[in-house]
């Protein structure tokens, strides 16, 4: 599935990589009466799960083409890894991609950067990511500190991806510009250097907020509900709560790797939020 939005001089193209099922084993707080109410209100079984997207994004301006995240590739099985085909279906070739801006280095964001033989899928691309994120994944002590992630092969995958783009990896300071009109926004907690990507052109702006939210059904209504993949759950909750409060009082559009559509955050439900998509389909 391909969805396009115009952000000033930029064209933002959503590339659906696959659909995952977000249930109570991922967001344990949803195994509750409040969670049952949300699932049932969405027409789902009382215990879930909720189908959620894994998206990558293409960003085009004139003859320039970037990706924001890259999807799963072969990492999560045959139901995923469709982002590159979606990009080609939109009329672009893989060698046109000049840069890939990464929110973080989890497998559903970087698996799609390499071929089965471990070589770069986007041969002319430079990888951009935050300094903190690169430092975390390349620190030789990290696997011992996070054995569950190491056992899942996440550090091995990150090493393979970075090696396949050796000489074309650029670390960016938090908050700095990647290219004119596009900069990283530090949104730490999910990973130590997790970042959003802010796109601005004229009086329009959109924030692709990375993995601040994995389920709009569950975590917009209850922002304090964590997912099991957060490296620092307390920091991730604080980041999410502060970001949602800020967005609710502004006009920035939001999209995400696990968000269907693009819209604005609005307050509702006694401390919860909703994503207003009605004007932006």
Secondary structure in CASP SS format (residue, H / E / C, confidence):
PFRMAT SS
TARGET T0000
AUTHOR 0000-0000-0000
METHOD secondary structure of the structure
MODEL  1
X C 1.00
X E 1.00
X E 1.00
X E 1.00
X E 1.00
X E 1.00
X E 1.00
X C 1.00
X C 1.00
X E 1.00
X E 1.00
X E 1.00
X E 1.00
X E 1.00
X E 1.00
X E 1.00
X E 1.00
X E 1.00
X E 1.00
X E 1.00
X E 1.00
X E 1.00
X C 1.00
X C 1.00
X C 1.00
X C 1.00
X C 1.00
X H 1.00
X H 1.00
X H 1.00
X C 1.00
X C 1.00
X H 1.00
X H 1.00
X H 1.00
X H 1.00
X H 1.00
X H 1.00
X H 1.00
X H 1.00
X H 1.00
X C 1.00
X C 1.00
X C 1.00
X C 1.00
X C 1.00
X C 1.00
X C 1.00
X C 1.00
X E 1.00
X E 1.00
X E 1.00
X E 1.00
X E 1.00
X E 1.00
X E 1.00
X E 1.00
X E 1.00
X E 1.00
X E 1.00
X E 1.00
X C 1.00
X C 1.00
X E 1.00
X E 1.00
X E 1.00
X E 1.00
X E 1.00
X C 1.00
X C 1.00
X C 1.00
X C 1.00
X C 1.00
X C 1.00
X C 1.00
X C 1.00
X C 1.00
X C 1.00
X C 1.00
X C 1.00
X C 1.00
X C 1.00
X H 1.00
X H 1.00
X H 1.00
X H 1.00
X H 1.00
X H 1.00
X H 1.00
X C 1.00
X C 1.00
X C 1.00
X C 1.00
X H 1.00
X H 1.00
X H 1.00
X C 1.00
X C 1.00
X E 1.00
X E 1.00
X E 1.00
X C 1.00
X C 1.00
X C 1.00
X C 1.00
X C 1.00
X H 1.00
X H 1.00
X H 1.00
X H 1.00
X H 1.00
X H 1.00
X H 1.00
X E 1.00
X C 1.00
X C 1.00
X C 1.00
X C 1.00
X C 1.00
X E 1.00
X C 1.00
X C 1.00
X C 1.00
X C 1.00
X C 1.00
X E 1.00
X E 1.00
X E 1.00
X E 1.00
X E 1.00
X H 1.00
X H 1.00
X H 1.00
X H 1.00
X H 1.00
X H 1.00
X H 1.00
X H 1.00
X C 1.00
X C 1.00
X C 1.00
X H 1.00
X H 1.00
X H 1.00
X H 1.00
X C 1.00
X H 1.00
X H 1.00
X H 1.00
X H 1.00
X H 1.00
X C 1.00
X C 1.00
X H 1.00
X H 1.00
X H 1.00
X H 1.00
X H 1.00
X H 1.00
X H 1.00
X H 1.00
X H 1.00
X H 1.00
X H 1.00
X C 1.00
X C 1.00
X C 1.00
X C 1.00
X E 1.00
X E 1.00
X E 1.00
X E 1.00
X C 1.00
X C 1.00
X C 1.00
X C 1.00
X E 1.00
X E 1.00
X E 1.00
X C 1.00
X C 1.00
X E 1.00
X E 1.00
X E 1.00
X E 1.00
X E 1.00
X C 1.00
X C 1.00
X C 1.00
X C 1.00
X C 1.00
X C 1.00
X C 1.00
X C 1.00
X E 1.00
X E 1.00
X E 1.00
X E 1.00
X E 1.00
X E 1.00
X E 1.00
X C 1.00
X C 1.00
X E 1.00
X E 1.00
X E 1.00
X E 1.00
X E 1.00
X C 1.00
X H 1.00
X H 1.00
X H 1.00
X C 1.00
X C 1.00
X C 1.00
X H 1.00
X H 1.00
X H 1.00
X H 1.00
X C 1.00
X C 1.00
X C 1.00
X C 1.00
X C 1.00
X C 1.00
X C 1.00
X C 1.00
X C 1.00
X C 1.00
X C 1.00
X C 1.00
X C 1.00
X H 1.00
X H 1.00
X H 1.00
X H 1.00
X H 1.00
X H 1.00
X H 1.00
X H 1.00
X H 1.00
X H 1.00
X H 1.00
X H 1.00
X H 1.00
X H 1.00
X H 1.00
X H 1.00
X C 1.00
X C 1.00
X C 1.00
X C 1.00
X E 1.00
X E 1.00
X E 1.00
X C 1.00
X C 1.00
X C 1.00
X C 1.00
X C 1.00
X C 1.00
X C 1.00
X E 1.00
X E 1.00
X E 1.00
X E 1.00
X E 1.00
X E 1.00
X C 1.00
X C 1.00
X C 1.00
X E 1.00
X E 1.00
X E 1.00
X E 1.00
X E 1.00
X C 1.00
X C 1.00
X C 1.00
X C 1.00
X C 1.00
END
